[in-house]
Every structure is written in structure tokens, then in C-alpha cells.
Amino acid sequence: MLTATYILVSLSVEQASIRMSLLAFQKYMHVQLRHQSSLSLAQLQYAGDWLNRLYQGSYWRKVEMYLIPAIRQATPHADGLLDGLLNELNGLNHAALESINAVQRRAGASIDHSELQAGQLCAAIDGFCAALLQRLEKEERELFALARKVIVGEAWFAIAYQFLAHDARAQEARRDKAQVLPFVLPAPLPAAGGSVAAPADGAAPALPVPAQPLRAQA
């Protein structure tokens, strides 16, 4: 059915946008922290803030808001399959949340301990991104296949209508207030001690700041 194909393609585009944001954030933080051993409190707070934004953003995806409820409503026979899959997906969410908690704990501890390892922060970011990227892959491979199996007929049209209404609200919000993508390259992070660290010889320079904020895609 063309409607089902449209919906799943739309979801795949949304998934790709989230995947790009996660990878961009991960790469940016690695570049910024590559030549540091200790961290400033500002760096930890910055990382924790963006990890939390990316995590919370996952709950406002069309997959969460429309597709999963539609699968639940499609047939009671899908409940066992869906519940098992959702338990696995929630486990990956929990792993990502643990990475955020680890960063926040270190930010709190930095009040009492002046030096925290940059490698620990990079490891937490890597764990966070790996968990959410694995969730995206599992959704595309298993959840979308389950949707094709159990959702039929008019239910696809109902989801398509929800998508159109969602996109219309997002477009209206963009007219009222500019929104940036989940991760936009910022100015270089201050090095531990408060000053912006100059790149060492041969090191990758700080990523450039866009001239204007990137607009969110509906």
C-alpha cells in the first residue's frame, strides 16, 4: 500500500535526522576533548545538557507518538511481540540514560574534585550514542516490519492524517519561533581553566559555527 510506504519512508527520514545529530554531537565532543586530560565544570554541564536534549527529543518522534500506539491498537495478537520488542528498546533507552546520569554525577563531583578525565566523558558520550543508535536500527529492522504485518487498511490512513497534522503544527511553530536542530555546531568549548584551547600542531581545528542557525526539519 502506498500509504504505508509513505509513512515508513517518512519515519526513516526522521530516524536518519536523529542519527546524524547523534553522530555530529559525538564527533564534535571527541574533536574538542582530544587533547585534554582534565575537564572544566562548564564542559561537563554543556555535555550533560546536550545529552539530555537528545534523549528527551527521542520521546517526541513520530515512532513514539503515532506508530507504536497504532501497532497496539491494530490487533491484540501483536501485544506479545510488541511488548517483548518494547522491553528491548526500553533497555537501550535505560543504557543511554545511565550515560547521562554518569556525566551529571561527575559534574556534581567536580565541585569537590578539581580534575576529571576527558576520557571518561568521551566514554559516557560513546555509550549514550551507541545505545540510541542501536535503538534506531532495531526500530527500523523489527518495529517497522511488525507495523507492516499488523496494521492494515484504514489504520494506515489514520496514521497518515496524524503525520500531516503533526507536520502542520511543526510548520506553524517554525513561523512563530525559530527552532534549531537537535545539535548545531557551537563555538569551541572552553578548555579546563576557562580559556579556549588552541589546537595543537596537527590537531583538527574546532568545527565552524554556522552563520545562521539551522532550521528544524518537520
VOGU-3710 file (C-alpha; in Angstrom, 3 decimals, decimal comma):
1> mltatyilvs> 0,000/0,000/0,000  1,318/3,407/-0,970  0,135/4,991/2,273  2,118/2,501/4,344  5,183/3,116/2,195  4,815/6,894/2,612  4,578/6,535/6,396  7,580/4,240/6,720  9,684/6,419/4,410  8,729/9,472/6,469
11> lsveqasirm> 9,768/7,646/9,631  13,056/6,605/8,036  13,817/10,237/7,177  13,147/11,228/10,783  15,368/8,393/12,017  18,171/9,494/9,684  17,986/13,062/11,011  18,311/11,842/14,598  21,176/9,534/13,658  23,048/12,436/12,033
21> sllafqkymh> 22,557/14,595/15,132  23,918/11,888/17,425  26,961/11,292/15,243  27,619/15,037/14,837  27,497/15,565/18,605  29,748/12,570/19,249  32,315/13,705/16,672  32,291/17,301/17,897  32,933/16,336/21,510  35,757/13,971/20,551
31> vqlrhqssls> 37,438/16,696/18,486  37,129/19,238/21,290  38,394/16,917/24,034  41,033/15,041/22,057  43,998/16,933/23,523  42,671/17,436/27,051  43,164/15,353/30,154  41,045/17,256/32,693  37,701/18,990/32,239  36,099/22,200/33,389
41> laqlqyagdw> 32,701/22,265/35,076  31,363/24,243/32,087  32,356/21,438/29,715  30,631/18,806/31,829  27,483/20,906/32,109  27,491/21,554/28,360  27,811/17,847/27,575  25,149/16,891/30,112  22,738/19,477/28,725  23,070/18,229/25,137
51> lnrlyqgsyw> 22,863/14,588/26,145  19,626/15,352/27,950  18,218/17,301/24,989  18,972/14,485/22,573  17,498/11,927/24,959  14,293/13,874/25,607  13,908/14,524/21,885  13,548/10,795/21,269  10,159/10,835/23,016  8,715/13,343/20,538
61> rkvemylipa> 9,375/11,251/17,457  6,564/10,051/15,223  7,559/6,471/16,014  6,779/7,016/19,698  3,754/9,266/19,249  1,904/7,507/16,429  3,383/4,232/15,171  3,694/2,337/18,459  0,141/3,270/19,594  -1,165/2,205/16,164
71> irqatphadg> 0,524/-1,189/16,474  -1,032/-1,633/19,916  -4,475/-0,862/18,518  -4,074/-2,954/15,379  -4,581/-6,359/16,945  -4,360/-7,917/20,392  -2,260/-10,691/18,865  0,586/-8,208/18,402  0,773/-7,446/22,122  3,201/-10,239/22,961
81> lldgllneln> 5,507/-9,423/20,071  5,302/-5,684/20,678  5,813/-5,897/24,431  8,920/-8,030/24,011  10,350/-5,631/21,442  9,486/-2,571/23,535  11,239/-4,117/26,526  14,402/-4,401/24,445  14,044/-0,831/23,168  13,426/0,468/26,681
91> glnhaalesi> 16,552/-1,351/27,830  18,570/0,626/25,281  16,917/3,835/26,474  17,901/2,933/30,027  21,514/2,421/28,950  21,514/5,877/27,329  20,008/7,408/30,471  22,716/5,817/32,607  25,327/7,595/30,481  23,589/10,928/31,141
101> navqrragas> 23,463/10,189/34,864  27,177/9,374/34,848  28,003/12,762/33,312  25,723/14,586/35,750  27,272/12,781/38,719  30,729/13,803/37,559  29,571/17,395/37,124  28,346/17,392/40,727  31,529/15,772/41,985  33,676/18,370/40,201
111> idhselqagq> 32,795/20,829/42,953  34,953/18,747/45,276  37,433/17,272/42,775  39,322/19,641/40,504  40,358/17,129/37,851  38,111/14,790/35,922  39,270/12,775/32,964  38,200/13,778/29,472  38,365/10,109/28,518  35,593/9,334/31,000
121> lcaaidgfca> 33,323/11,911/29,408  34,065/10,615/25,906  33,296/7,072/27,072  29,945/8,193/28,505  29,078/10,009/25,268  30,071/6,960/23,219  27,867/4,730/25,375  24,934/7,116/25,038  25,215/7,389/21,260  25,766/3,646/20,812
131> allqrlekee> 22,605/2,821/22,783  20,369/5,246/20,872  21,865/4,315/17,501  21,203/0,658/18,286  17,627/1,548/19,194  17,124/3,347/15,876  18,472/0,343/13,983  16,270/-2,081/15,911  13,192/0,048/15,278  13,874/0,169/11,550
141> relfalarkv> 14,604/-3,547/11,308  11,975/-5,013/13,650  9,371/-2,421/14,635  8,715/-1,261/11,081  8,397/-4,885/9,939  5,897/-5,569/12,727  3,909/-2,496/11,691  3,654/-3,773/8,111  2,443/-7,107/9,424  -0,308/-5,989/11,801
151> ivgeawfaia> -1,522/-2,569/10,583  -3,981/-2,768/7,703  -6,344/-0,678/5,616  -7,847/2,411/7,191  -5,394/2,376/10,090  -2,603/3,459/7,722  -4,732/6,374/6,520  -5,351/7,405/10,136  -1,604/7,444/10,809  -1,002/9,456/7,635
161> yqflahdara> -3,554/12,027/8,806  -1,743/12,249/12,166  1,543/12,799/10,336  0,058/15,610/8,241  -1,391/17,288/11,339  1,945/16,882/13,135  3,855/18,460/10,238  1,356/21,331/10,039  1,825/22,080/13,745  5,600/21,953/13,338
171> qearrdkaqv> 5,431/24,364/10,399  3,268/26,749/12,414  5,717/26,576/15,317  8,576/27,464/12,968  6,715/30,562/11,850  6,140/31,619/15,449  9,621/30,875/16,718  12,850/29,736/15,086  13,899/26,267/16,139  17,335/24,751/15,788
181> lpfvlpaplp> 18,146/21,170/15,011  18,870/18,841/17,963  22,584/19,529/17,557  24,090/22,604/15,899  27,838/23,126/15,997  28,597/25,698/18,707  31,618/27,866/19,354  34,696/25,968/20,607  34,312/24,710/24,153  36,417/26,461/26,794
191> aaggsvaapa> 39,293/24,328/27,948  39,702/23,440/31,607  40,602/26,712/33,306  38,130/28,802/31,307  40,086/29,777/28,178  39,510/28,464/24,677  42,217/25,967/23,869  44,153/26,499/20,649  44,595/23,319/18,602  47,942/21,625/18,928
201> dgaapalpvp> 50,152/21,195/15,892  48,492/18,760/13,555  45,282/18,737/15,602  41,909/19,145/13,988  40,644/22,720/14,321  37,413/23,500/16,110  34,390/22,889/13,946  32,992/26,084/12,397  29,916/27,857/13,649  27,142/28,243/11,048
211> aqplraqa> 26,498/31,820/10,010  22,817/31,347/10,880  21,030/28,672/12,956  19,917/25,637/11,012  16,167/25,307/10,887  14,453/22,217/12,208  13,008/19,782/9,744  9,433/18,786/10,340
//
